[in-house]
Amino acid sequence: MRFAGLVLGTTLLLQAGYSPQAGFLQAPIVRRPPSAQGPQAPQGKDDQVPTIKVETRLVNVAVNVVDAKGAPVGGLGKDDFEILEDGKVQKIAYFEKESVTPLSIVLAIDASESVLRDERLEKNAAKHFVRALLRDQDELDLMQFADSVREIVSFTNQKKRIESGLEDLQRGSSTALYDAIYLGSDRLSTTSASDGRRRVLVLITDGEDTVKGSRYGQALEEAQRAGAMVYSLIIVPVAADAGRNTGGEHALIQMAEDTGGKYYYVEDPQDLEPALAHVSDDLRTQYVLGYYAPHGGDSSFRKIRVRMKDSDLQGKFNVRHRSGYYADAR
């Protein structure tokens, strides 16, 4: 389903008939007979070699491994992992150690008055995040959301363009949070899924949705269809406020868990930059595992589980990843 009335700057994200990615690669392989040397004799029907099309669907899964103290565990290899789809062990066909794979990131900033309090501090924190994280092979899309969702800078790896875009945040009175998740995920689904590329949605928000539009379930499904990891930096206006929207916070926490992302509480504007640094560190210490989907042709949600192959390590390390993908997503 697509939703009308959502503003996204110069880029229209609601494209009719578009099928989003779900984190796997569809790559038809065409095999043809090699060119013959010298003059070619006429071929009869018996001499013709048919063209064979093979559809491969590589499901990529970004994985974080931490020890009991929450410290990232490095130095693991392909044979240390086991991956299951719907309870059945799959052969790992792709492995990238401590990931250097490319990133496609949507940075979506809540520009409602309840969040955008210390504007200069928040802009500077976002700028430092971009400078520290973005490499030549990465790309970032900058969005803001308040009364509506607006794309400020489309995907680019040019840091100065993004920094200029951060100066163009416009305050609003409402918070279109789930619309931002839905549309940010939809935008990520248009990026290349090759080379183990990871899709990431980073939200800076207080977790409260006040605009009638996309709902939580729709936003989560779109994120899962895009294979997007959702990282939420939850701004807490007053930690003990009786009117605090803990329901919205819990929704963001659950979404992070379901998509393999993470959440951080920010109780002071000064804590925003360290929280963004944690996101950067988390993305830099990931492994990427890939396997070929065993079957297709339906719209079911396939559950994924990654675990340490060694039973002793299963008790020592915690493994975090997305919970699954939709079989019919592209």
C-alpha positions as CSV (number, residue, x, y, z in Angstrom):
1,M,0.0,0.0,0.0
2,R,1.2,3.5,-0.7
3,F,0.1,6.6,1.2
4,A,-0.9,10.0,-0.4
5,G,-0.2,13.4,1.0
6,L,3.4,12.8,2.2
7,V,5.9,15.4,1.2
8,L,9.4,14.3,0.3
9,G,11.1,17.3,-1.3
10,T,12.3,16.8,-4.9
11,T,12.2,13.0,-4.7
12,L,8.9,11.1,-5.0
13,L,9.2,8.0,-3.0
14,L,5.7,6.6,-3.6
15,Q,6.2,5.1,-7.0
16,A,3.3,3.1,-8.3
17,G,4.1,-0.5,-9.0
18,Y,7.5,-0.5,-7.4
19,S,8.5,-3.6,-5.6
20,P,11.0,-2.9,-2.7
21,Q,14.1,-5.0,-1.8
22,A,14.1,-7.3,1.3
23,G,17.8,-7.6,1.7
24,F,18.5,-10.2,-0.9
25,L,19.8,-10.1,-4.4
26,Q,18.0,-11.3,-7.5
27,A,20.5,-11.9,-10.3
28,P,19.5,-13.8,-13.4
29,I,22.5,-15.6,-14.9
30,V,22.3,-16.2,-18.6
31,R,24.6,-18.8,-20.2
32,R,25.2,-18.9,-23.9
33,P,27.3,-21.1,-26.2
34,P,30.9,-19.7,-26.7
35,S,31.8,-18.1,-30.0
36,A,33.1,-20.6,-32.5
37,Q,36.5,-20.2,-34.0
38,G,36.6,-19.8,-37.8
39,P,33.8,-20.2,-40.3
40,Q,30.5,-21.5,-38.8
41,A,28.6,-24.2,-40.4
42,P,24.8,-23.9,-40.5
43,Q,23.2,-25.3,-37.4
44,G,20.2,-27.6,-37.4
45,K,17.8,-27.9,-34.5
46,D,19.9,-30.7,-33.0
47,D,22.9,-28.4,-32.9
48,Q,21.3,-25.5,-31.1
49,V,22.2,-24.9,-27.5
50,P,19.3,-23.6,-25.4
51,T,19.6,-20.5,-23.2
52,I,19.4,-21.4,-19.5
53,K,18.2,-18.8,-17.0
54,V,19.1,-19.4,-13.3
55,E,17.6,-17.1,-10.7
56,T,19.7,-16.8,-7.5
57,R,18.4,-15.1,-4.4
58,L,21.1,-14.2,-2.0
59,V,19.8,-13.3,1.4
60,N,22.3,-11.0,3.2
61,V,22.2,-10.8,7.0
62,A,24.3,-8.3,9.0
63,V,25.3,-9.7,12.4
64,N,26.7,-8.2,15.6
65,V,28.4,-10.4,18.1
66,V,29.1,-9.2,21.6
67,D,30.4,-10.8,24.8
68,A,28.8,-10.8,28.2
69,K,29.9,-7.2,28.9
70,G,28.6,-6.0,25.5
71,A,32.0,-5.6,23.9
72,P,32.2,-6.4,20.2
73,V,33.8,-9.8,19.4
74,G,36.2,-9.7,16.5
75,G,38.3,-12.3,14.7
76,L,35.4,-14.7,14.0
77,G,35.3,-16.7,10.7
78,K,32.7,-18.2,8.5
79,D,32.9,-21.6,10.2
80,D,32.1,-20.1,13.5
81,F,28.5,-19.3,12.4
82,E,25.4,-21.3,11.6
83,I,22.4,-19.7,9.9
84,L,18.9,-21.1,9.8
85,E,15.8,-20.2,7.8
86,D,12.5,-21.3,9.3
87,G,14.5,-23.7,11.5
88,K,16.5,-25.3,8.7
89,V,20.3,-24.9,8.5
90,Q,21.4,-23.1,5.3
91,K,24.8,-23.1,3.6
92,I,26.7,-19.9,4.1
93,A,27.6,-18.7,0.6
94,Y,28.9,-15.2,1.4
95,F,30.9,-14.0,4.4
96,E,32.5,-10.6,5.2
97,K,34.6,-10.2,8.3
98,E,34.1,-7.2,10.6
99,S,32.2,-5.6,7.8
100,V,33.8,-3.2,5.3
101,T,30.7,-3.7,3.1
102,P,29.1,-0.5,1.7
103,L,26.3,1.3,3.6
104,S,23.2,3.0,2.4
105,I,21.9,5.1,5.3
106,V,18.8,7.3,5.8
107,L,19.3,9.7,8.6
108,A,15.8,10.9,9.6
109,I,15.7,13.8,12.2
110,D,12.6,14.6,14.2
111,A,12.2,18.4,13.7
112,S,9.2,18.8,16.0
113,E,9.4,21.4,18.7
114,S,9.4,18.7,21.4
115,V,12.7,17.3,20.0
116,L,14.6,20.1,18.2
117,R,15.5,22.0,21.4
118,D,19.2,22.7,21.2
119,E,19.3,22.9,17.4
120,R,23.0,23.9,17.1
121,L,24.2,21.0,19.3
122,E,22.0,18.5,17.4
123,K,23.2,19.7,14.0
124,N,26.8,19.5,15.1
125,A,26.4,16.0,16.5
126,A,24.9,14.9,13.1
127,K,27.7,16.5,11.2
128,H,30.3,14.7,13.3
129,F,28.5,11.4,12.8
130,V,28.5,11.9,9.0
131,R,32.2,12.8,8.9
132,A,33.2,9.8,11.1
133,L,31.0,7.2,9.3
134,L,30.7,8.0,5.7
135,R,33.3,6.5,3.3
136,D,33.7,6.6,-0.5
137,Q,31.6,3.5,-0.9
138,D,28.8,4.6,1.3
139,E,25.8,6.9,0.7
140,L,23.5,8.8,2.9
141,D,20.0,10.3,2.5
142,L,19.0,13.1,4.8
143,M,15.3,13.5,5.8
144,Q,13.4,15.4,8.4
145,F,10.0,14.7,9.8
146,A,7.5,16.9,11.7
147,D,4.1,17.7,10.3
148,S,5.2,15.8,7.2
149,V,8.2,14.0,5.9
150,R,10.7,15.9,3.8
151,E,13.8,14.7,2.0
152,I,16.5,17.3,2.3
153,V,19.4,15.6,0.5
154,S,19.0,12.5,-1.7
155,F,21.6,9.7,-1.5
156,T,25.2,11.0,-1.7
157,N,28.6,10.5,-0.3
158,Q,29.5,14.2,-0.4
159,K,29.7,15.3,3.2
160,K,29.5,19.0,2.4
161,R,26.1,18.5,0.7
162,I,24.8,16.7,3.8
163,E,26.2,19.3,6.2
164,S,24.6,22.1,4.2
165,G,21.3,20.1,4.3
166,L,21.5,19.9,8.1
167,E,21.3,23.7,8.1
168,D,17.9,23.5,6.3
169,L,16.0,21.8,9.1
170,Q,12.5,23.3,9.5
171,R,10.6,23.1,12.8
172,G,7.1,21.7,12.9
173,S,4.5,21.2,15.6
174,S,3.6,17.5,14.9
175,T,5.6,14.2,14.5
176,A,5.1,12.0,11.5
177,L,7.3,9.2,13.0
178,Y,5.8,6.1,11.3
179,D,5.5,7.9,8.0
180,A,9.2,8.7,8.3
181,I,10.0,5.0,9.0
182,Y,7.8,3.8,6.1
183,L,9.2,6.3,3.6
184,G,12.8,6.1,4.8
185,S,12.6,2.3,4.3
186,D,11.0,2.7,0.9
187,R,13.8,5.0,-0.1
188,L,16.4,2.5,1.1
189,S,14.6,-0.2,-1.0
190,T,15.7,1.7,-4.2
191,T,19.4,1.3,-3.4
192,S,21.6,-1.5,-4.8
193,A,21.6,-4.7,-2.8
194,S,24.8,-6.0,-4.4
195,D,28.3,-6.5,-2.7
196,G,26.6,-7.2,0.6
197,R,25.5,-3.6,0.9
198,R,23.8,-2.9,4.2
199,R,20.7,-0.7,4.6
200,V,20.4,1.4,7.7
201,L,17.7,3.8,9.0
202,V,18.9,6.1,11.8
203,L,16.1,8.0,13.7
204,I,16.6,10.9,16.1
205,T,13.2,11.2,17.8
206,D,11.3,11.2,21.1
207,G,9.3,8.2,19.9
208,E,5.9,9.9,19.8
209,D,3.8,9.7,16.6
210,T,1.2,12.5,16.4
211,V,0.2,12.4,12.7
212,K,-2.5,10.2,11.2
213,G,-0.8,8.2,8.5
214,S,1.3,5.1,8.4
215,R,0.9,2.8,11.4
216,Y,3.5,0.9,13.4
217,G,2.8,-2.5,11.6
218,Q,3.0,-0.9,8.2
219,A,6.2,0.9,9.0
220,L,7.8,-2.3,10.4
221,E,6.8,-4.3,7.4
222,E,8.2,-1.8,5.0
223,A,11.5,-1.8,7.0
224,Q,11.6,-5.6,6.9
225,R,10.9,-5.6,3.2
226,A,13.7,-3.2,2.6
227,G,16.1,-5.2,4.8
228,A,16.7,-2.0,6.8
229,M,18.3,-2.0,10.2
230,V,16.5,0.6,12.4
231,Y,18.7,2.5,14.9
232,S,16.7,4.7,17.2
233,L,18.2,7.5,19.3
234,I,15.3,8.2,21.7
235,I,15.3,11.7,23.1
236,V,13.9,11.8,26.6
237,P,12.6,15.2,27.5
238,V,12.1,14.5,31.2
239,A,13.1,11.1,32.5
240,A,10.4,10.9,35.1
241,D,7.7,12.8,33.2
242,A,4.3,11.3,33.9
243,G,3.2,12.2,30.4
244,R,6.2,10.6,28.7
245,N,5.2,8.4,25.7
246,T,6.8,5.1,26.9
247,G,4.5,3.3,24.4
248,G,6.2,5.0,21.5
249,E,9.6,4.3,23.0
250,H,8.8,0.6,23.4
251,A,7.6,0.5,19.8
252,L,11.0,1.8,18.6
253,I,12.8,-0.7,20.8
254,Q,10.8,-3.6,19.4
255,M,11.4,-2.4,15.8
256,A,15.2,-2.2,16.5
257,E,15.1,-5.8,17.8
258,D,13.1,-7.1,14.8
259,T,15.3,-5.4,12.2
260,G,18.7,-6.1,13.8
261,G,19.3,-2.5,14.7
262,K,19.7,-1.0,18.2
263,Y,18.3,1.8,20.4
264,Y,19.9,4.4,22.6
265,Y,18.4,6.7,25.2
266,V,19.5,10.4,25.0
267,E,18.5,12.2,28.3
268,D,20.8,15.2,27.7
269,P,21.5,17.0,24.3
270,Q,25.2,16.5,25.2
271,D,24.7,12.7,25.0
272,L,23.5,12.8,21.3
273,E,27.0,12.8,19.8
274,P,28.2,9.8,21.9
275,A,25.1,7.9,21.0
276,L,25.7,8.6,17.3
277,A,29.3,7.4,17.8
278,H,27.9,4.1,19.2
279,V,25.8,3.6,16.1
280,S,28.9,4.2,14.0
281,D,30.9,1.7,16.1
282,D,28.1,-0.9,15.8
283,L,28.0,-0.7,12.1
284,R,31.8,-1.0,11.9
285,T,31.9,-4.2,13.9
286,Q,29.4,-6.2,12.0
287,Y,29.8,-9.4,10.0
288,V,27.8,-10.0,6.9
289,L,26.6,-13.5,6.1
290,G,24.7,-14.5,2.9
291,Y,22.9,-17.6,1.9
292,Y,20.7,-18.6,-1.1
293,A,17.0,-18.7,-0.3
294,P,15.9,-22.3,-0.4
295,H,12.5,-21.7,-2.1
296,G,10.3,-18.9,-3.3
297,G,7.0,-18.1,-5.0
298,D,4.9,-16.9,-2.0
299,S,4.5,-13.9,0.2
300,S,5.4,-15.4,3.5
301,F,7.7,-14.0,6.2
302,R,10.8,-16.2,6.5
303,K,12.3,-16.4,10.0
304,I,16.1,-16.1,10.2
305,R,18.3,-17.3,13.1
306,V,22.1,-16.9,13.3
307,R,24.0,-18.7,16.1
308,M,27.5,-19.7,17.0
309,K,28.2,-23.2,15.7
310,D,30.2,-24.1,18.9
311,S,27.8,-24.8,21.7
312,D,30.3,-23.4,24.2
313,L,30.4,-20.0,22.4
314,Q,26.6,-19.9,22.3
315,G,26.5,-19.4,26.0
316,K,29.3,-16.8,25.9
317,F,28.3,-14.5,23.0
318,N,25.1,-12.7,22.1
319,V,24.3,-12.6,18.4
320,R,22.0,-9.8,17.0
321,H,20.5,-9.7,13.6
322,R,17.2,-9.1,11.8
323,S,14.4,-11.6,12.5
324,G,13.6,-12.4,8.9
325,Y,12.5,-11.2,5.4
326,Y,9.5,-11.3,3.1
327,A,9.9,-13.9,0.4
328,D,8.1,-11.8,-2.3
329,A,10.0,-8.6,-1.6
330,R,12.5,-7.2,-4.2
